[in-house]
Amino acid sequence: MQCFRKVTEDLYWVGGNDRQIELFENIFPLSKGVSYNSYLLLDEQTVLFDTADYAIGKQFIENVMSVLDGRDLDYIVVNHMEPDHCSLIGELLLHYPNVKIIGNAKTFPLIEQFFSFDLTGKTITIKEGDTFCSGKHTLRFIMSPMVHWPEAMMTYDETEKILFSADAFGTFRALNGNLFNDELNFDRDWLDEARRYYTNIVGKYGPQVQNVLKKASSLDIQMICPLHGPVWRSNLDYILEKYDLWSKYEPEEKGVMIAYASMYGNTENMAEILAVMLAEAGVKNIHMHNISKTHVSELISDSFKYSHIVLASPTYNNGIYPLMDNYLEDMKALSLQNRTIAVLGNGSWAPQATKLISAKVAEMKNMRLLEASVTIKSSLKEAQLEELNSLSRQIAEEVL
């Protein structure tokens, strides 16, 4: 049975939700699922913006056929060739053999890599700034390479001032009937998942996102239709400002994230005591993660959120605790910058963690490493409390 929503007089959301998926890209946990958005324009000629993942294939095809209501599908615009948005092109070709596919020069080689169907006579290749008229609507194409694949582009409907933004401005989490941002409490219920999506999927490509934001600033955008998550039809500055901050690698909030690893509780105890010291110094915005129980995608999300990060870890096999090492590698790979880092280390016979973590942080771009790191042997003792308190005072002064 079809399940779609009207976006404007001529435009329909024909996507669907996957609440059974466990891992996005087989990496990122999705406890609240994800939506796959696709949009169908009914004009003199019909235009579909992207398809969806096989997981919702039956629902998607029913939605498209129901909205078309016997009409032919004339065009598919492929803004992004990642399989969660293009898997059903072949299915549509079976139902609508006369459909033509609109993409850029990098789109069609990827289609040939993923699929085996014959594209002869079915392709329209466009480039930056080209326009296409479907009747009442004029579509303009905007290249957005590496946001977050090289072929990625966006489509701007000049008539209704809608930006079809591909993976930009998307978020993890399935839609619960409410399609539009003003039908839900985004700040309360969606922001964390939007940040986790951006920082882990797109975070590495900040300069490219900045380029797209500059292009977008020249357009009169009244609505943003992303490929995941809610459609933005009000308060667009909210999500645009978030993307501007994230892509400049600037902290969203003044606060302290404490990420600790602990085998027998002693490193955890040191982290807990530091947290209390920070609280007593007046810091209210403190967030703690036991990295052995927190997926690294959440650690990355909060690393982008907070201005100050405390890394606490025991030494392991004369090196960095493996989960901490993995987190540090992700921070570096995703180009996290402009943070202040403090390090707490532990070790019973060869305490190397503080030195090794500090060395890894020093390899990252534009990171400020506090010199007042603290190293303990096995457990924190009274004699080192002032050392820890001195670190807490420095952090508190900077945050407050």
Helices and strands as residue ranges (DSSP letters): E 5-6, E 11-13, E 16-18, E 23-24, E 28-29, E 34-36, E 39-42, E 46-49, G 54-56, H 57-68, E 75-77, H 83-86, H 89-95, E 100-103, H 107-114, E 123-125, E 131-133, E 138-143, E 153-157, E 162-164, G 181-183, H 186-189, H 191-197, I 198-202, G 203-205, H 206-217, E 223-225, H 236-248, E 253-260, H 266-280, E 286-290, H 296-305, E 306-316, E 319-320, H 322-333, E 340-346, H 353-363, E 368-369, E 374-376, G 382-384, H 385-399
